[in-house]
Amino acid sequence: MDTELRARRVVHPTERVVTGRLVRLMDGYAREVRVGQPVLVAVLTAAGVAGLLLRVVRALLSSGGGAARRSFKELKKGPEFLVTPVRVRDVADRLLEVELHGHLPQSALHPGDHVQLTLRPQRDPDLPPRIERIVNLTTGQLLTPRTATVWSHLGPPLLLQAALGASVLLAVAACSVVS
């Protein structure tokens, strides 16, 4: 009994731009962005200086209250983002696997859509390349997936506080050099 049922091998493309038909969007899973400890320590130190100044001002003005703070452990954990493995059949009839990081509108991609993908290799060579940009040739849409970053994870309030603290430290350093 000779059957022609051979499972097609899924390959990771090496090209920067791939054109083909979308075969399947697999089930997504969460992956964590690593937060470098030196970056986090620098931001928290600068924010701590500004925080001390703000506490002094609050004590003088008796306004009380304050925002809830996230712990160092929570900040170091990093943000999670959605990773969706995507299968595409290219013009050479190869079955390719790439990764979509972040979210897209649900109606943006459907199996069978003719797509052009701009890819970027990941740091881990065992992982398939990730999608930077999608041109859905079927609908004419240009799609750019967005993921969480270290800066969005830390948040504008903490980053503004860190900028204020860094400027205070620079001002104190400049005054001590001039004196």
Buried (B, 14 or more C-beta within 10 A) or exposed (E): EEEEEEEEEEEBBEEEEBBBBBBEBBEBEEBEBEBEEEEBEEBBEBBEBBBEBBEEEEEEEEEEEEEEEBEEEEBBBBBBBBBBBBBBBBEEEBBBBBBBBBBBEEEBBEEEBEBBBBBEBBEEEEBBBBBBBBBBBBBEBEBEBEBBEBEEBBEEEBBEBBBBBBEBBEEEEEEEEEE
